[in-house]
Amino acid sequence: MAVFLVDADVLARARFGTSQLAEIIGGLRILDRPQPLPWHRDWRDRHVNAFHDYLRSDPTTAAVVAHAFSPSWMADFLTVPPERPDLTLDDELATLESLTDERIRADLERVRTPLAAELDNAGLAGRTAALLRWIWQHTIAADWPRRQRVLRADVVSRISRLSRDGWAGVIDGMWPEMRWLGGGELQVNERPHPPLDIRGRDLIFIAAHCRTGWVSWQLPDRFAIVYPVTGIFASAAVTSPDSLARLLGSSRAKLLIHTAEPVSTSGLAAATDMPLGTVGSHLRVLLEAGLLQRRRSGREVLYWWTNSARELVSGASPELAVLPLPQSNGWL
């Protein structure tokens, strides 16, 4: 199994955040794979034809995409971790755009050989960056404020768990194969890779809308773990059972379903398409009814189920007592 060896300094400096480039790479993989997860399907259907038109118009870029991914590896030039969370896209793409064609080809050869003839062409870094910017501009940018609210709500939730449950609580549910082993060992997947010693280095956890997560690094001292978040895609598939809606009203039932795990008011507004004021009013009623508890974490206030809420939801619809997490396809 693949394990990160960490120490107290790594954990003390570890940061959580978002990355526009990680969001784009997650979107690229969803567009490129033929069988999306159910909560990705509507988004993919809206954009996949234009994506394939783009690749058909540029066979060299299409060859880069064809060679950049395998079931167990991603070309390193696509996975450079940001210096810090929440950079602009131009800042994140600067490293990629500085790479030579020889470096791009070497990374692609680690994933799949032999290389296609189109990859002998020049300007591979610029072509790749142009594709990533196209994905951002045509499929993500308009919805980024809403996506970012959902991602940040997840980040706030995990930071809250850290103070309550320690690193085991943070890692739990982040990725099916990830777990905190204790003793300075963080398992990132179950593949037969040797342990990677990152003691004394920097580690960033990045939430993204993607099918599965991945690890990345810029040697010698920068490492990142990108993990999938449900919410923007999954929320459309989560509906309140009729009995719960009749008891609480449809809006309050919808909010209750989305508070199985700690989530902020802004995160709920993003996931449910309700105005912030409306969300706040309904949350007060659910709090007074003893169905939610709340706790401040930094500038956010988090809400999540009480035992009474879990029993109520389980009685109305047992399958909603625990919200579904993305399933692993082995790509990390």
Summary of the structure (lengths in Angstrom):
residues: 332
radius of gyration: 20.9
end to end distance: 12.0
largest distance: 66.3
contacts: 1057
relative contact order: 0.16
helix: 53%
strand: 16%
